[in-house]
Amino acid sequence: MSRWFRIASLLLPGVFFFAAPDARAQAARAEMKEPSRAIIRIYRIAPGKQLEFLKWLAETDAIAKEAGAPAGQLYAHTDGDSWDYLDIAPDLSKEQQAKVDEVTRKHGRKTGFPASLEIRTFFAWHTDTHVIGPVSAADLVAASK
């Protein structure tokens, strides 16, 4: 057996060992579908506006359901930080939003900028954050390569 053949036979398993994780990462990237987009809204409601806000939001949810839009999830604060409600809602496509707006107008409610002014009457403060997910940390690591 030649010297080069012995060296190559010792090195090649190591090459395959180091190449395998990269191949797995490439396969994970190929398998990872585009994550969903969502909006996380955190609200602190103005004093005395809690029930009025919840009724407004319940009507808004019913309108979205009628329009065939996917439902969001509302979390109510019970202890800890200073927010009152956290809402995780799908980021609607333009077509979905147009349908929701159509049904909203049918119910005699405001859309667009007038609606954004109306909802602000309920808040002491709020924040909106656009996110992707749910995803795992492993998915994000694989997508970074």
Rosetta constraint file for C-alpha pairs under 8 A:
AtomPair CA 1 CA 5 HARMONIC 6.65 0.50
AtomPair CA 1 CA 6 HARMONIC 7.01 0.50
AtomPair CA 2 CA 6 HARMONIC 6.50 0.50
AtomPair CA 3 CA 7 HARMONIC 6.36 0.50
AtomPair CA 4 CA 8 HARMONIC 6.00 0.50
AtomPair CA 5 CA 9 HARMONIC 6.05 0.50
AtomPair CA 6 CA 10 HARMONIC 6.31 0.50
AtomPair CA 7 CA 11 HARMONIC 6.21 0.50
AtomPair CA 8 CA 12 HARMONIC 5.84 0.50
AtomPair CA 9 CA 13 HARMONIC 7.22 0.50
AtomPair CA 10 CA 14 HARMONIC 7.63 0.50
AtomPair CA 11 CA 15 HARMONIC 6.47 0.50
AtomPair CA 12 CA 16 HARMONIC 6.29 0.50
AtomPair CA 13 CA 17 HARMONIC 6.09 0.50
AtomPair CA 14 CA 18 HARMONIC 6.21 0.50
AtomPair CA 15 CA 19 HARMONIC 6.02 0.50
AtomPair CA 16 CA 20 HARMONIC 6.00 0.50
AtomPair CA 17 CA 21 HARMONIC 7.58 0.50
AtomPair CA 18 CA 22 HARMONIC 7.44 0.50
AtomPair CA 19 CA 23 HARMONIC 6.31 0.50
AtomPair CA 20 CA 24 HARMONIC 6.15 0.50
AtomPair CA 21 CA 25 HARMONIC 6.14 0.50
AtomPair CA 22 CA 26 HARMONIC 6.16 0.50
AtomPair CA 23 CA 27 HARMONIC 6.20 0.50
AtomPair CA 24 CA 28 HARMONIC 6.13 0.50
AtomPair CA 25 CA 29 HARMONIC 6.20 0.50
AtomPair CA 25 CA 142 HARMONIC 5.49 0.50
AtomPair CA 25 CA 145 HARMONIC 7.48 0.50
AtomPair CA 26 CA 30 HARMONIC 6.25 0.50
AtomPair CA 26 CA 142 HARMONIC 7.46 0.50
AtomPair CA 26 CA 145 HARMONIC 7.91 0.50
AtomPair CA 27 CA 31 HARMONIC 6.17 0.50
AtomPair CA 28 CA 32 HARMONIC 5.96 0.50
AtomPair CA 28 CA 139 HARMONIC 7.50 0.50
AtomPair CA 28 CA 142 HARMONIC 6.16 0.50
AtomPair CA 28 CA 143 HARMONIC 7.98 0.50
AtomPair CA 29 CA 139 HARMONIC 7.72 0.50
AtomPair CA 29 CA 142 HARMONIC 5.61 0.50
AtomPair CA 29 CA 143 HARMONIC 5.50 0.50
AtomPair CA 32 CA 139 HARMONIC 6.88 0.50
AtomPair CA 32 CA 143 HARMONIC 7.82 0.50
AtomPair CA 35 CA 132 HARMONIC 5.81 0.50
AtomPair CA 35 CA 133 HARMONIC 5.39 0.50
AtomPair CA 35 CA 134 HARMONIC 7.01 0.50
AtomPair CA 35 CA 135 HARMONIC 6.90 0.50
AtomPair CA 36 CA 90 HARMONIC 7.69 0.50
AtomPair CA 36 CA 132 HARMONIC 5.51 0.50
AtomPair CA 36 CA 133 HARMONIC 5.43 0.50
AtomPair CA 36 CA 134 HARMONIC 7.22 0.50
AtomPair CA 37 CA 90 HARMONIC 6.20 0.50
AtomPair CA 37 CA 91 HARMONIC 5.47 0.50
AtomPair CA 37 CA 130 HARMONIC 7.20 0.50
AtomPair CA 37 CA 131 HARMONIC 5.72 0.50
AtomPair CA 37 CA 132 HARMONIC 4.43 0.50
AtomPair CA 37 CA 133 HARMONIC 6.36 0.50
AtomPair CA 38 CA 88 HARMONIC 6.70 0.50
AtomPair CA 38 CA 89 HARMONIC 5.50 0.50
AtomPair CA 38 CA 90 HARMONIC 4.23 0.50
AtomPair CA 38 CA 91 HARMONIC 4.52 0.50
AtomPair CA 38 CA 130 HARMONIC 5.89 0.50
AtomPair CA 38 CA 131 HARMONIC 5.32 0.50
AtomPair CA 38 CA 132 HARMONIC 6.04 0.50
AtomPair CA 38 CA 133 HARMONIC 7.31 0.50
AtomPair CA 39 CA 87 HARMONIC 7.91 0.50
AtomPair CA 39 CA 88 HARMONIC 5.83 0.50
AtomPair CA 39 CA 89 HARMONIC 5.36 0.50
AtomPair CA 39 CA 90 HARMONIC 6.18 0.50
AtomPair CA 39 CA 91 HARMONIC 5.78 0.50
AtomPair CA 39 CA 128 HARMONIC 6.48 0.50
AtomPair CA 39 CA 129 HARMONIC 5.53 0.50
AtomPair CA 39 CA 130 HARMONIC 4.56 0.50
AtomPair CA 39 CA 131 HARMONIC 6.06 0.50
AtomPair CA 40 CA 86 HARMONIC 7.03 0.50
AtomPair CA 40 CA 87 HARMONIC 5.69 0.50
AtomPair CA 40 CA 88 HARMONIC 4.60 0.50
AtomPair CA 40 CA 89 HARMONIC 6.53 0.50
AtomPair CA 40 CA 128 HARMONIC 5.68 0.50
AtomPair CA 40 CA 129 HARMONIC 5.12 0.50
AtomPair CA 40 CA 130 HARMONIC 6.42 0.50
AtomPair CA 40 CA 131 HARMONIC 7.31 0.50
AtomPair CA 41 CA 86 HARMONIC 5.68 0.50
AtomPair CA 41 CA 87 HARMONIC 5.04 0.50
AtomPair CA 41 CA 88 HARMONIC 6.48 0.50
AtomPair CA 41 CA 126 HARMONIC 6.95 0.50
AtomPair CA 41 CA 127 HARMONIC 5.56 0.50
AtomPair CA 41 CA 128 HARMONIC 4.49 0.50
AtomPair CA 41 CA 129 HARMONIC 6.44 0.50
AtomPair CA 42 CA 83 HARMONIC 6.66 0.50
AtomPair CA 42 CA 84 HARMONIC 7.64 0.50
AtomPair CA 42 CA 85 HARMONIC 5.92 0.50
AtomPair CA 42 CA 86 HARMONIC 4.52 0.50
AtomPair CA 42 CA 87 HARMONIC 6.42 0.50
AtomPair CA 42 CA 126 HARMONIC 5.42 0.50
AtomPair CA 42 CA 127 HARMONIC 5.34 0.50
AtomPair CA 42 CA 128 HARMONIC 6.71 0.50
AtomPair CA 43 CA 83 HARMONIC 5.76 0.50
AtomPair CA 43 CA 84 HARMONIC 5.79 0.50
AtomPair CA 43 CA 85 HARMONIC 5.24 0.50
AtomPair CA 43 CA 86 HARMONIC 6.34 0.50
AtomPair CA 43 CA 123 HARMONIC 6.66 0.50
AtomPair CA 43 CA 124 HARMONIC 7.85 0.50
AtomPair CA 43 CA 125 HARMONIC 6.18 0.50
AtomPair CA 43 CA 126 HARMONIC 4.41 0.50
AtomPair CA 43 CA 127 HARMONIC 6.80 0.50
AtomPair CA 44 CA 82 HARMONIC 7.17 0.50
AtomPair CA 44 CA 83 HARMONIC 4.72 0.50
AtomPair CA 44 CA 84 HARMONIC 4.99 0.50
AtomPair CA 44 CA 85 HARMONIC 6.86 0.50
AtomPair CA 44 CA 123 HARMONIC 5.85 0.50
AtomPair CA 44 CA 124 HARMONIC 5.50 0.50
AtomPair CA 44 CA 125 HARMONIC 5.36 0.50
AtomPair CA 44 CA 126 HARMONIC 6.08 0.50
AtomPair CA 45 CA 49 HARMONIC 6.37 0.50
AtomPair CA 45 CA 50 HARMONIC 6.14 0.50
AtomPair CA 45 CA 53 HARMONIC 7.70 0.50
AtomPair CA 45 CA 83 HARMONIC 7.95 0.50
AtomPair CA 45 CA 84 HARMONIC 6.48 0.50
AtomPair CA 45 CA 122 HARMONIC 5.68 0.50
AtomPair CA 45 CA 123 HARMONIC 4.36 0.50
AtomPair CA 45 CA 124 HARMONIC 5.25 0.50
AtomPair CA 45 CA 125 HARMONIC 7.03 0.50
AtomPair CA 46 CA 50 HARMONIC 7.31 0.50
AtomPair CA 46 CA 121 HARMONIC 7.91 0.50
AtomPair CA 46 CA 122 HARMONIC 5.62 0.50
AtomPair CA 46 CA 123 HARMONIC 4.86 0.50
AtomPair CA 46 CA 124 HARMONIC 4.43 0.50
AtomPair CA 46 CA 125 HARMONIC 7.89 0.50
AtomPair CA 47 CA 124 HARMONIC 7.77 0.50
AtomPair CA 49 CA 53 HARMONIC 5.90 0.50
AtomPair CA 49 CA 122 HARMONIC 5.77 0.50
AtomPair CA 50 CA 54 HARMONIC 6.28 0.50
AtomPair CA 50 CA 122 HARMONIC 7.70 0.50
AtomPair CA 51 CA 55 HARMONIC 6.19 0.50
AtomPair CA 52 CA 56 HARMONIC 6.20 0.50
AtomPair CA 52 CA 122 HARMONIC 7.80 0.50
AtomPair CA 53 CA 57 HARMONIC 6.07 0.50
AtomPair CA 53 CA 122 HARMONIC 5.94 0.50
AtomPair CA 54 CA 58 HARMONIC 6.01 0.50
AtomPair CA 55 CA 59 HARMONIC 6.25 0.50
AtomPair CA 56 CA 60 HARMONIC 6.20 0.50
AtomPair CA 57 CA 61 HARMONIC 6.10 0.50
AtomPair CA 58 CA 62 HARMONIC 6.26 0.50
AtomPair CA 59 CA 63 HARMONIC 6.24 0.50
AtomPair CA 60 CA 64 HARMONIC 6.26 0.50
AtomPair CA 61 CA 65 HARMONIC 6.18 0.50
AtomPair CA 61 CA 71 HARMONIC 7.24 0.50
AtomPair CA 62 CA 66 HARMONIC 6.18 0.50
AtomPair CA 63 CA 67 HARMONIC 6.21 0.50
AtomPair CA 63 CA 100 HARMONIC 6.93 0.50
AtomPair CA 63 CA 103 HARMONIC 6.43 0.50
AtomPair CA 63 CA 104 HARMONIC 6.26 0.50
AtomPair CA 64 CA 68 HARMONIC 6.30 0.50
AtomPair CA 64 CA 69 HARMONIC 5.18 0.50
AtomPair CA 64 CA 70 HARMONIC 7.42 0.50
AtomPair CA 64 CA 71 HARMONIC 7.36 0.50
AtomPair CA 64 CA 100 HARMONIC 5.68 0.50
AtomPair CA 64 CA 103 HARMONIC 7.91 0.50
AtomPair CA 65 CA 69 HARMONIC 5.61 0.50
AtomPair CA 65 CA 70 HARMONIC 7.03 0.50
AtomPair CA 65 CA 71 HARMONIC 6.92 0.50
AtomPair CA 66 CA 103 HARMONIC 7.40 0.50
AtomPair CA 67 CA 96 HARMONIC 7.89 0.50
AtomPair CA 67 CA 99 HARMONIC 5.82 0.50
AtomPair CA 67 CA 100 HARMONIC 5.23 0.50
AtomPair CA 67 CA 103 HARMONIC 6.17 0.50
AtomPair CA 68 CA 96 HARMONIC 7.92 0.50
AtomPair CA 68 CA 100 HARMONIC 7.98 0.50
AtomPair CA 69 CA 92 HARMONIC 7.63 0.50
AtomPair CA 69 CA 96 HARMONIC 6.29 0.50
AtomPair CA 69 CA 100 HARMONIC 7.13 0.50
AtomPair CA 70 CA 90 HARMONIC 6.70 0.50
AtomPair CA 71 CA 89 HARMONIC 6.71 0.50
AtomPair CA 71 CA 90 HARMONIC 7.29 0.50
AtomPair CA 72 CA 87 HARMONIC 6.81 0.50
AtomPair CA 72 CA 88 HARMONIC 5.48 0.50
AtomPair CA 72 CA 89 HARMONIC 3.93 0.50
AtomPair CA 72 CA 90 HARMONIC 6.29 0.50
AtomPair CA 73 CA 87 HARMONIC 5.64 0.50
AtomPair CA 73 CA 88 HARMONIC 5.18 0.50
AtomPair CA 73 CA 89 HARMONIC 6.28 0.50
AtomPair CA 74 CA 85 HARMONIC 6.79 0.50
AtomPair CA 74 CA 86 HARMONIC 5.76 0.50
AtomPair CA 74 CA 87 HARMONIC 4.46 0.50
AtomPair CA 74 CA 88 HARMONIC 6.50 0.50
AtomPair CA 75 CA 85 HARMONIC 5.56 0.50
AtomPair CA 75 CA 86 HARMONIC 5.02 0.50
AtomPair CA 75 CA 87 HARMONIC 6.26 0.50
AtomPair CA 76 CA 84 HARMONIC 6.04 0.50
AtomPair CA 76 CA 85 HARMONIC 4.69 0.50
AtomPair CA 76 CA 86 HARMONIC 6.59 0.50
AtomPair CA 77 CA 83 HARMONIC 6.59 0.50
AtomPair CA 77 CA 84 HARMONIC 4.96 0.50
AtomPair CA 77 CA 85 HARMONIC 5.78 0.50
AtomPair CA 77 CA 86 HARMONIC 7.73 0.50
AtomPair CA 91 CA 130 HARMONIC 7.88 0.50
AtomPair CA 92 CA 96 HARMONIC 5.65 0.50
AtomPair CA 92 CA 97 HARMONIC 5.80 0.50
AtomPair CA 93 CA 97 HARMONIC 6.11 0.50
AtomPair CA 94 CA 98 HARMONIC 6.07 0.50
AtomPair CA 95 CA 99 HARMONIC 6.36 0.50
AtomPair CA 96 CA 100 HARMONIC 6.28 0.50
AtomPair CA 97 CA 101 HARMONIC 6.04 0.50
AtomPair CA 98 CA 102 HARMONIC 6.14 0.50
AtomPair CA 99 CA 103 HARMONIC 6.34 0.50
AtomPair CA 100 CA 104 HARMONIC 5.97 0.50
AtomPair CA 101 CA 105 HARMONIC 6.14 0.50
AtomPair CA 101 CA 111 HARMONIC 6.10 0.50
AtomPair CA 102 CA 106 HARMONIC 6.28 0.50
AtomPair CA 103 CA 107 HARMONIC 6.40 0.50
AtomPair CA 104 CA 108 HARMONIC 6.61 0.50
AtomPair CA 104 CA 109 HARMONIC 5.46 0.50
AtomPair CA 104 CA 110 HARMONIC 7.00 0.50
AtomPair CA 104 CA 111 HARMONIC 7.03 0.50
AtomPair CA 105 CA 109 HARMONIC 5.25 0.50
AtomPair CA 105 CA 110 HARMONIC 6.39 0.50
AtomPair CA 105 CA 111 HARMONIC 7.04 0.50
AtomPair CA 109 CA 115 HARMONIC 7.83 0.50
AtomPair CA 110 CA 114 HARMONIC 5.98 0.50
AtomPair CA 110 CA 115 HARMONIC 4.86 0.50
AtomPair CA 111 CA 115 HARMONIC 4.76 0.50
AtomPair CA 111 CA 116 HARMONIC 7.70 0.50
AtomPair CA 112 CA 116 HARMONIC 6.53 0.50
AtomPair CA 113 CA 117 HARMONIC 6.35 0.50
AtomPair CA 114 CA 118 HARMONIC 6.27 0.50
AtomPair CA 115 CA 119 HARMONIC 6.25 0.50
AtomPair CA 116 CA 120 HARMONIC 6.34 0.50
AtomPair CA 117 CA 121 HARMONIC 6.92 0.50
AtomPair CA 118 CA 122 HARMONIC 7.89 0.50
AtomPair CA 119 CA 123 HARMONIC 7.45 0.50
AtomPair CA 135 CA 139 HARMONIC 6.26 0.50
AtomPair CA 135 CA 140 HARMONIC 7.18 0.50
AtomPair CA 136 CA 140 HARMONIC 6.58 0.50
AtomPair CA 137 CA 141 HARMONIC 6.21 0.50
AtomPair CA 138 CA 142 HARMONIC 6.11 0.50
AtomPair CA 139 CA 143 HARMONIC 6.12 0.50
AtomPair CA 140 CA 144 HARMONIC 6.18 0.50
AtomPair CA 141 CA 145 HARMONIC 7.04 0.50
